[in-house]
């Protein structure tokens, strides 16, 4: 497994965090997305998990990618373990349409590989569903 880390831009003072309770710090948030070899978790596997977290040490957002180097099943196991370790430190998992695909897919893969997962211990925020709840007029805006 390859792990890539890179520093992203420093925190913009214009970011609006009204989705979260006031007591939540940026370091408790984890944005993530998965890439898989197919749509069914029964016949495919995760080959990439990308995440963005805020690093108090760097005072900036940090991108982390866990990437399989081959189709060896051990690679997926390493990716899921690494993501678990990262997610266990967070309170919120933030994703785009992850409620419908990413979270159920990950749950199935964790169970298939007999791994415990952090998915149920974190609050989940699906940005896609938040967008759908907005009036249609605002969804057209850039």
GUMI-279083 format. One record per residue (C-alpha): residue number from 1; residue in one letter; y, x, z. Coordinates in nm, 2 decimals, padded with zeros to 4 digits. Last residue first. Layout:
# residues N
SITE,NUM,A,Y,X,Z
...
# end
This chain:
# residues 142
SITE,142,X,02.82,-02.22,-00.86
SITE,141,X,02.86,-02.59,-00.82
SITE,140,X,02.61,-02.83,-00.96
SITE,139,X,02.44,-02.88,-00.62
SITE,138,X,02.77,-03.00,-00.48
SITE,137,X,02.79,-03.31,-00.70
SITE,136,X,02.43,-03.39,-00.63
SITE,135,X,02.50,-03.44,-00.25
SITE,134,X,02.32,-03.18,-00.04
SITE,133,X,01.97,-03.25,00.10
SITE,132,X,01.82,-03.08,-00.21
SITE,131,X,02.00,-02.75,-00.11
SITE,130,X,01.85,-02.76,00.24
SITE,129,X,01.51,-02.82,00.09
SITE,128,X,01.55,-02.51,-00.14
SITE,127,X,01.68,-02.30,00.15
SITE,126,X,01.36,-02.36,00.35
SITE,125,X,01.42,-02.27,00.71
SITE,124,X,01.12,-02.20,00.93
SITE,123,X,01.12,-02.15,01.30
SITE,122,X,00.87,-01.88,01.41
SITE,121,X,00.56,-01.90,01.62
SITE,120,X,00.36,-02.08,01.35
SITE,119,X,00.40,-01.81,01.09
SITE,118,X,00.31,-01.51,01.31
SITE,117,X,-00.05,-01.47,01.17
SITE,116,X,-00.38,-01.38,01.32
SITE,115,X,-00.62,-01.23,01.07
SITE,114,X,-00.96,-01.34,00.96
SITE,113,X,-00.91,-01.24,00.60
SITE,112,X,-00.96,-01.60,00.48
SITE,111,X,-00.74,-01.72,00.77
SITE,110,X,-00.45,-01.49,00.68
SITE,109,X,-00.49,-01.58,00.31
SITE,108,X,-00.48,-01.96,00.39
SITE,107,X,-00.18,-01.92,00.61
SITE,106,X,00.00,-01.71,00.35
SITE,105,X,-00.06,-01.97,00.08
SITE,104,X,00.06,-02.26,00.30
SITE,103,X,00.37,-02.06,00.39
SITE,102,X,00.46,-01.94,00.04
SITE,101,X,00.40,-02.26,-00.15
SITE,100,X,00.55,-02.59,-00.04
SITE,99,X,00.74,-02.48,00.27
SITE,98,X,00.83,-02.16,00.10
SITE,97,X,01.05,-02.34,-00.15
SITE,96,X,01.31,-02.07,-00.09
SITE,95,X,01.25,-01.88,00.23
SITE,94,X,01.39,-01.81,00.58
SITE,93,X,01.16,-01.72,00.86
SITE,92,X,01.35,-01.76,01.19
SITE,91,X,01.27,-01.62,01.54
SITE,90,X,01.18,-01.26,01.44
SITE,89,X,00.99,-00.97,01.60
SITE,88,X,00.65,-01.12,01.49
SITE,87,X,00.77,-01.12,01.13
SITE,86,X,00.76,-00.74,01.09
SITE,85,X,00.42,-00.69,01.24
SITE,84,X,00.28,-00.99,01.05
SITE,83,X,00.43,-00.85,00.72
SITE,82,X,00.25,-00.51,00.78
SITE,81,X,-00.08,-00.69,00.86
SITE,80,X,-00.05,-00.90,00.55
SITE,79,X,00.03,-00.61,00.32
SITE,78,X,-00.26,-00.40,00.47
SITE,77,X,-00.51,-00.68,00.42
SITE,76,X,-00.38,-00.73,00.06
SITE,75,X,-00.45,-00.36,-00.01
SITE,74,X,-00.80,-00.38,00.15
SITE,73,X,-00.89,-00.64,-00.12
SITE,72,X,-00.86,-00.36,-00.38
SITE,71,X,-00.65,-00.49,-00.67
SITE,70,X,-00.44,-00.18,-00.67
SITE,69,X,-00.12,-00.02,-00.53
SITE,68,X,-00.03,-00.34,-00.33
SITE,67,X,00.34,-00.36,-00.25
SITE,66,X,00.51,-00.43,00.08
SITE,65,X,00.88,-00.44,00.01
SITE,64,X,01.16,-00.41,00.27
SITE,63,X,01.53,-00.47,00.20
SITE,62,X,01.78,-00.39,00.48
SITE,61,X,02.09,-00.58,00.57
SITE,60,X,02.36,-00.37,00.74
SITE,59,X,02.47,-00.24,01.08
SITE,58,X,02.22,00.04,01.03
SITE,57,X,02.09,00.03,01.38
SITE,56,X,02.14,-00.35,01.42
SITE,55,X,01.93,-00.39,01.10
SITE,54,X,01.95,-00.73,00.94
SITE,53,X,01.64,-00.83,00.76
SITE,52,X,01.54,-00.88,00.40
SITE,51,X,01.17,-00.92,00.29
SITE,50,X,00.96,-00.88,-00.01
SITE,49,X,00.59,-00.94,00.00
SITE,48,X,00.39,-00.82,-00.29
SITE,47,X,00.02,-00.83,-00.41
SITE,46,X,-00.09,-01.15,-00.24
SITE,45,X,-00.43,-01.27,-00.35
SITE,44,X,-00.61,-01.50,-00.59
SITE,43,X,-00.90,-01.74,-00.60
SITE,42,X,-00.88,-01.94,-00.28
SITE,41,X,-00.51,-01.89,-00.24
SITE,40,X,-00.46,-02.09,-00.56
SITE,39,X,-00.15,-02.02,-00.76
SITE,38,X,-00.24,-01.68,-00.90
SITE,37,X,-00.20,-01.30,-00.86
SITE,36,X,00.06,-01.35,-00.59
SITE,35,X,00.42,-01.26,-00.52
SITE,34,X,00.58,-01.35,-00.19
SITE,33,X,00.93,-01.41,-00.07
SITE,32,X,01.11,-01.33,00.26
SITE,31,X,01.43,-01.37,00.46
SITE,30,X,01.38,-01.27,00.82
SITE,29,X,01.63,-01.37,01.09
SITE,28,X,01.62,-01.25,01.46
SITE,27,X,01.84,-00.95,01.38
SITE,26,X,02.12,-01.18,01.27
SITE,25,X,02.16,-01.31,01.63
SITE,24,X,02.07,-01.66,01.73
SITE,23,X,02.28,-01.80,02.02
SITE,22,X,02.51,-02.01,01.80
SITE,21,X,02.22,-02.22,01.66
SITE,20,X,02.15,-02.15,01.30
SITE,19,X,02.23,-02.33,00.97
SITE,18,X,02.60,-02.27,01.04
SITE,17,X,02.56,-01.90,00.94
SITE,16,X,02.85,-01.87,00.69
SITE,15,X,02.90,-01.53,00.54
SITE,14,X,03.26,-01.44,00.49
SITE,13,X,03.26,-01.14,00.73
SITE,12,X,03.02,-00.97,00.49
SITE,11,X,02.76,-00.76,00.66
SITE,10,X,02.71,-00.42,00.51
SITE,9,X,02.54,-00.41,00.17
SITE,8,X,02.17,-00.33,00.13
SITE,7,X,01.98,-00.04,00.28
SITE,6,X,01.65,00.03,00.12
SITE,5,X,01.29,00.02,00.23
SITE,4,X,00.98,00.05,00.01
SITE,3,X,00.63,00.03,00.15
SITE,2,X,00.35,00.12,-00.08
SITE,1,X,00.00,00.00,00.00
# end
